Amino acid sequence: MKKLLVGIVFGGRSGEHEISIRSAKSVIEAIDLDKYDVVPIAITRDGHWLNPVESLGFLPPVTQSLMIDRIGEYPRGSIGVLGDPKYRGLTKLDSTEGQQRLMELDVIFPVLHGTFGEDGTIQGLFEMCDIPYVGCGVLASSCGMDKAFMKVLFHDAGLPICRHVWFLRGEWEKNNEGTVRQIEAKLGYPCFVKPANLGSSVGVSKAIDAGSLRDAIDLAAQYDRKIIVEECIEMREIECAVMGNDEPRASLPGEYIIKDESKKFLDYTEKYSGTGNNEFVVPSPISEELTRKVQQMAITAFKAIDGAGLARVDFFLRKDTGALLVNEINTLPGLTDASGFPKMWSGSGLEFGHVIDALITLAVERHADRARNKTNI
């Protein structure tokens, strides 16, 4: 049986560039190489697509060694994915003899987190190229990336959410005093300030007064034109992984257990530097009834944005009332060795290699389903 050729696209123009590289490493090391051939495709921070040979240099030696036998087959020179549905693959961009086809891909597995990777932009490119790809489509990706719009869809689906305010960077720059007063009136202190279209806690900070609020907004505004501010509540952070297309299923929930109670906020460093101050536990130490509620609400959130393939849904469990709130959905969650998505499936009895296999199958099935749509009258 012929192996499927899977292009792993990683890196990208995002504040989560490094996390994307770590996710690519984890996927390549866990994928079944007896079933799939892998083509690494890195995108630099400035948006330049690298050929597979250059892309190998972004990965650690152990990961490179898994693909070293294929290096002679990898195309060199400037490459890209072009919108030619007759040819699903890598195309040479600097050829003086016109378009030159280099390598046809069966599936693309994007592990591009954040801007230009998780927001529907690159998914649109894959759709134009008619290439099966892992994960959510254009609409779900863009809706799931925008924390403000995502909450509108959650509210319409009957899901409970926290109090929040959002505004544009331009509004902040024109009237920062008015914005501060609005936040103080609606939310008060403390509160959390976030770029509306980013993940991995990049650009997120806690404000405890007007001065720190201004600093937090200035930081978030460096990463996005839309800023969201959320109420700060005493809570536990619960997560749940979802996988599927029309009939998604949910994993057992997981939870970050904070060892040093003086540090409540899991920022980027705390999540990924391995400081040892937090531990991700699966299953979360909650009741069976609450576990079922988390799973049901995770699937509802997934369907609310018309999700496909995979997602991670994050919850707040209030300590004062015991209420469960949906915080956000991540349509291309981290897949690193420190990430919750693979850990939750492992804790549910599905190891990461089998998760990858399922995601590729879902991508092929979704592509076949979309191919049923008429494109002419």
C-alpha positions as CSV (number, residue, x, y, z in Angstrom):
1,M,0.0,0.0,0.0
2,K,1.4,3.4,-1.0
3,K,2.3,5.7,1.8
4,L,0.5,9.0,2.0
5,L,2.8,12.0,1.6
6,V,2.1,14.5,4.4
7,G,3.4,18.0,4.4
8,I,4.0,19.4,7.9
9,V,3.8,23.2,7.7
10,F,5.2,25.0,10.7
11,G,6.8,28.3,11.9
12,G,5.0,31.2,10.4
13,R,4.5,34.9,11.0
14,S,3.2,34.7,14.5
15,G,4.1,35.4,18.1
16,E,3.7,31.6,18.5
17,H,6.4,30.8,16.0
18,E,8.6,28.9,18.4
19,I,5.7,26.9,19.8
20,S,4.8,25.9,16.2
21,I,8.3,24.5,15.7
22,R,8.0,22.5,18.9
23,S,4.6,21.2,17.8
24,A,6.1,20.1,14.4
25,K,8.8,18.3,16.3
26,S,6.3,16.4,18.3
27,V,4.1,15.5,15.3
28,I,7.1,14.3,13.2
29,E,8.4,12.2,16.1
30,A,5.0,10.6,16.8
31,I,3.7,10.0,13.3
32,D,3.7,6.4,11.9
33,L,6.6,6.5,9.4
34,D,5.6,3.0,8.1
35,K,2.3,4.6,7.0
36,Y,3.3,8.1,6.0
37,D,6.2,9.9,4.4
38,V,6.8,13.4,5.9
39,V,7.8,16.6,4.1
40,P,8.8,19.4,6.5
41,I,7.8,22.9,5.2
42,A,8.9,25.8,7.4
43,I,7.7,29.3,7.1
44,T,10.0,32.0,8.4
45,R,9.0,34.8,10.7
46,D,8.8,37.2,7.7
47,G,6.6,34.8,5.8
48,H,9.1,33.2,3.4
49,W,8.4,29.5,2.6
50,L,11.5,27.3,2.9
51,N,12.1,24.2,0.9
52,P,12.2,20.9,2.8
53,V,16.0,20.7,3.0
54,E,16.1,24.2,4.6
55,S,13.2,23.4,6.8
56,L,15.0,20.5,8.4
57,G,17.4,23.0,9.9
58,F,14.6,24.4,12.1
59,L,14.2,21.0,13.8
60,P,16.4,19.4,16.4
61,P,18.9,16.6,15.3
62,V,16.8,13.8,16.7
63,T,13.8,14.9,14.6
64,Q,16.0,15.5,11.5
65,S,17.4,11.9,11.7
66,L,13.9,10.5,11.2
67,M,13.7,12.1,7.7
68,I,17.4,12.0,6.7
69,D,16.8,9.1,4.3
70,R,14.4,11.2,2.2
71,I,16.7,14.2,1.9
72,G,17.7,13.3,-1.7
73,E,14.1,13.4,-2.8
74,Y,13.3,16.8,-1.2
75,P,13.0,19.7,-3.6
76,R,15.4,22.6,-3.3
77,G,15.2,26.3,-4.3
78,S,12.2,28.6,-3.6
79,I,9.0,26.8,-3.2
80,G,5.4,27.5,-2.4
81,V,1.9,26.0,-2.5
82,L,0.0,27.6,-5.5
83,G,-3.7,27.6,-6.2
84,D,-3.8,24.9,-8.9
85,P,-6.4,22.3,-8.0
86,K,-5.1,20.0,-10.7
87,Y,-1.9,19.7,-8.8
88,R,-1.9,19.4,-5.0
89,G,1.7,20.1,-4.0
90,L,4.9,22.1,-3.8
91,T,5.7,24.3,-6.8
92,K,9.0,25.9,-7.7
93,L,8.7,29.7,-7.6
94,D,12.0,30.9,-9.1
95,S,11.9,28.8,-12.3
96,T,12.8,30.8,-15.5
97,E,11.0,28.1,-17.5
98,G,7.6,28.8,-15.9
99,Q,5.8,26.9,-13.2
100,Q,7.7,23.7,-12.2
101,R,6.0,21.0,-10.2
102,L,8.2,19.6,-7.5
103,M,6.3,17.3,-5.2
104,E,2.6,16.3,-4.9
105,L,1.2,16.1,-1.4
106,D,-1.6,13.9,-0.3
107,V,-2.4,15.8,2.9
108,I,-1.1,18.9,4.6
109,F,-0.8,18.9,8.4
110,P,-0.5,22.6,9.5
111,V,0.9,23.2,12.9
112,L,0.9,27.0,12.6
113,H,-0.4,28.5,15.7
114,G,-1.8,32.1,15.9
115,T,-1.8,34.7,13.2
116,F,-1.6,33.5,9.6
117,G,-1.9,29.9,10.6
118,E,-4.9,29.5,13.0
119,D,-7.0,32.3,11.7
120,G,-8.4,30.9,8.4
121,T,-5.9,32.6,6.1
122,I,-3.7,29.6,5.3
123,Q,-6.8,27.3,5.4
124,G,-8.2,29.5,2.5
125,L,-5.0,28.8,0.5
126,F,-5.3,25.1,1.0
127,E,-9.0,25.3,-0.1
128,M,-8.0,27.1,-3.2
129,C,-5.3,24.5,-3.9
130,D,-7.9,21.7,-3.2
131,I,-5.5,19.9,-0.8
132,P,-6.8,17.9,2.1
133,Y,-5.6,19.5,5.3
134,V,-5.8,18.7,9.0
135,G,-8.0,20.8,11.2
136,C,-10.8,23.4,11.0
137,G,-11.9,25.1,7.9
138,V,-11.7,28.8,7.0
139,L,-14.9,29.9,8.9
140,A,-14.2,27.9,12.1
141,S,-10.6,29.0,12.2
142,S,-11.3,32.7,11.8
143,C,-14.2,32.6,14.3
144,G,-12.2,30.5,16.8
145,M,-9.3,32.8,16.5
146,D,-11.2,36.0,17.4
147,K,-11.9,35.8,21.1
148,A,-14.5,38.5,20.9
149,F,-16.5,37.0,18.0
150,M,-16.1,33.5,19.4
151,K,-18.0,34.6,22.5
152,V,-20.9,35.9,20.4
153,L,-21.3,32.4,18.9
154,F,-20.9,30.8,22.3
155,H,-23.6,33.1,23.7
156,D,-25.9,32.2,20.8
157,A,-25.3,28.5,21.5
158,G,-26.5,29.0,25.1
159,L,-23.0,28.5,26.6
160,P,-22.1,30.6,29.7
161,I,-19.2,33.0,29.3
162,C,-17.4,35.5,31.5
163,R,-18.0,39.3,31.4
164,H,-15.7,41.1,28.9
165,V,-15.1,44.2,26.9
166,W,-13.4,44.5,23.6
167,F,-12.2,47.5,21.5
168,L,-9.9,48.3,18.6
169,R,-6.3,49.5,18.9
170,G,-7.3,52.7,17.1
171,E,-10.0,53.4,19.6
172,W,-7.5,53.0,22.4
173,E,-5.0,55.3,20.8
174,K,-7.6,58.0,20.2
175,N,-9.4,57.8,23.6
176,N,-7.4,55.8,26.2
177,E,-9.0,57.6,29.1
178,G,-12.5,56.8,27.9
179,T,-11.5,53.2,27.4
180,V,-10.1,52.9,30.9
181,R,-13.3,54.3,32.4
182,Q,-15.4,51.9,30.3
183,I,-13.4,48.9,31.6
184,E,-13.5,50.1,35.2
185,A,-17.3,50.6,35.0
186,K,-18.0,47.2,33.4
187,L,-15.3,44.9,34.9
188,G,-13.3,46.6,37.6
189,Y,-10.0,45.3,38.9
190,P,-8.3,43.0,38.7
191,C,-8.9,42.0,35.0
192,F,-7.0,40.2,32.2
193,V,-6.0,41.9,29.0
194,K,-5.4,39.9,25.8
195,P,-4.8,40.3,22.1
196,A,-8.1,39.1,20.6
197,N,-6.4,37.0,17.9
198,L,-3.5,35.2,19.6
199,G,-2.9,32.2,21.8
200,S,-0.3,30.5,24.1
201,S,-0.8,33.4,26.5
202,V,1.3,35.7,24.2
203,G,0.7,39.4,25.0
204,V,-1.6,38.5,28.0
205,S,-1.2,40.3,31.3
206,K,-3.1,41.0,34.5
207,A,-4.1,44.5,35.4
208,I,-4.7,45.5,39.0
209,D,-5.1,49.3,38.6
210,A,-5.4,52.0,36.0
211,G,-1.6,52.2,35.5
212,S,-1.1,48.4,35.0
213,L,-4.2,48.4,32.8
214,R,-2.7,51.0,30.4
215,D,0.6,49.0,30.3
216,A,-1.3,45.7,29.6
217,I,-3.3,47.3,26.8
218,D,-0.2,48.8,25.2
219,L,1.4,45.3,25.3
220,A,-1.6,43.5,23.8
221,A,-1.9,46.3,21.1
222,Q,1.6,45.3,19.9
223,Y,0.2,41.9,18.8
224,D,-3.3,42.7,17.5
225,R,-5.6,45.5,16.4
226,K,-8.4,44.1,18.6
227,I,-8.0,43.9,22.4
228,I,-10.3,42.0,24.8
229,V,-10.4,42.5,28.5
230,E,-12.0,39.9,30.7
231,E,-13.1,39.8,34.3
232,C,-10.8,38.2,36.8
233,I,-12.5,35.5,38.8
234,E,-11.3,33.0,41.4
235,M,-11.4,29.8,39.4
236,R,-9.9,26.5,38.3
237,E,-8.8,26.2,34.6
238,I,-10.2,23.1,33.0
239,E,-9.5,22.0,29.4
240,C,-11.1,19.4,27.1
241,A,-9.9,18.1,23.7
242,V,-12.3,17.6,20.9
243,M,-11.7,15.5,17.7
244,G,-14.0,14.7,14.8
245,N,-16.0,16.2,11.9
246,D,-19.8,15.9,11.9
247,E,-19.8,13.7,15.0
248,P,-17.0,15.0,17.3
249,R,-16.0,13.3,20.5
250,A,-14.5,14.8,23.6
251,S,-11.6,13.6,25.7
252,L,-11.4,13.4,29.5
253,P,-10.9,16.9,30.8
254,G,-7.5,18.0,32.1
255,E,-6.5,20.7,34.6
256,Y,-3.5,22.8,35.4
257,I,-2.6,22.3,39.0
258,I,-0.6,25.3,40.3
259,K,2.0,24.4,42.9
260,D,2.8,27.9,44.0
261,E,-0.5,29.5,44.9
262,S,1.0,33.0,44.8
263,K,1.3,32.7,41.0
264,K,-2.2,32.2,39.7
265,F,-1.7,33.3,36.1
266,L,-0.3,30.8,33.7
267,D,1.6,33.0,31.3
268,Y,3.7,32.0,28.3
269,T,6.9,31.3,30.4
270,E,5.0,29.4,33.0
271,K,3.4,27.1,30.4
272,Y,6.4,26.4,28.2
273,S,9.7,27.0,30.1
274,G,9.3,24.0,32.4
275,T,9.6,26.0,35.6
276,G,7.9,23.2,37.5
277,N,5.3,25.4,39.1
278,N,2.4,23.8,37.3
279,E,1.4,20.3,36.5
280,F,-1.2,19.3,33.9
281,V,-3.4,16.5,35.3
282,V,-5.6,14.1,33.4
283,P,-8.3,13.4,34.3
284,S,-9.1,16.6,36.1
285,P,-10.1,15.9,39.8
286,I,-13.8,16.8,39.3
287,S,-16.9,14.7,39.7
288,E,-18.2,12.4,37.0
289,E,-21.2,14.6,36.5
290,L,-19.1,17.7,36.0
291,T,-16.8,15.7,33.6
292,R,-19.8,14.8,31.4
293,K,-20.9,18.5,31.5
294,V,-17.4,19.7,30.4
295,Q,-17.4,17.1,27.6
296,Q,-20.9,18.1,26.4
297,M,-20.2,21.8,26.5
298,A,-16.9,21.3,24.7
299,I,-18.7,19.5,21.8
300,T,-21.3,22.3,21.8
301,A,-18.6,24.9,21.5
302,F,-16.9,23.0,18.7
303,K,-20.2,22.8,16.8
304,A,-21.0,26.4,17.5
305,I,-18.1,27.5,15.3
306,D,-18.6,24.6,12.8
307,G,-15.3,23.0,13.9
308,A,-13.6,20.1,12.1
309,G,-10.6,17.9,12.9
310,L,-9.5,19.1,16.3
311,A,-9.8,21.8,18.9
312,R,-9.2,22.4,22.6
313,V,-11.9,24.1,24.6
314,D,-10.9,25.9,27.8
315,F,-13.2,26.4,30.8
316,F,-13.3,28.4,34.0
317,L,-14.7,26.6,37.0
318,R,-15.7,29.3,39.5
319,K,-14.7,28.7,43.1
320,D,-17.4,30.9,44.5
321,T,-20.5,29.5,42.8
322,G,-19.2,26.3,41.1
323,A,-20.4,27.6,37.8
324,L,-18.7,26.3,34.7
325,L,-17.9,29.0,32.0
326,V,-16.5,28.5,28.5
327,N,-13.5,30.7,28.1
328,E,-12.3,30.0,24.6
329,I,-11.7,27.5,21.8
330,N,-8.4,26.8,20.2
331,T,-8.8,25.4,16.7
332,L,-5.1,24.5,16.3
333,P,-3.9,23.8,19.8
334,G,-0.4,23.3,20.8
335,L,0.9,19.8,20.1
336,T,4.2,20.0,22.0
337,D,5.3,17.6,24.8
338,A,4.0,20.3,27.3
339,S,0.6,20.8,25.6
340,G,-2.7,19.7,27.0
341,F,-4.3,18.3,23.7
342,P,-2.1,15.2,23.4
343,K,-2.0,14.7,27.1
344,M,-5.8,14.7,27.4
345,W,-6.1,12.1,24.6
346,S,-3.3,10.0,26.2
347,G,-5.2,10.1,29.5
348,S,-8.3,9.0,27.6
349,G,-6.5,5.9,26.2
350,L,-5.4,7.3,22.8
351,E,-1.7,7.8,22.3
352,F,-0.4,10.7,20.2
353,G,0.5,8.5,17.2
354,H,-3.0,7.3,16.9
355,V,-4.4,10.8,17.4
356,I,-2.3,11.9,14.4
357,D,-3.5,9.0,12.4
358,A,-7.1,9.9,13.2
359,L,-6.6,13.6,12.3
360,I,-5.2,12.7,8.9
361,T,-8.1,10.3,8.2
362,L,-10.6,13.1,9.3
363,A,-8.8,15.5,6.9
364,V,-9.2,13.1,3.9
365,E,-12.8,12.4,4.8
366,R,-13.7,16.1,5.1
367,H,-12.0,16.8,1.8
368,A,-14.0,14.0,0.1
369,D,-17.2,15.4,1.6
370,R,-16.5,18.9,0.3
371,A,-15.8,17.5,-3.1
372,R,-19.5,16.5,-3.3
373,N,-20.5,20.2,-3.5
374,K,-21.4,21.5,-6.9
375,T,-19.2,24.3,-8.1
376,N,-21.1,25.0,-11.3
377,I,-24.8,25.2,-12.4
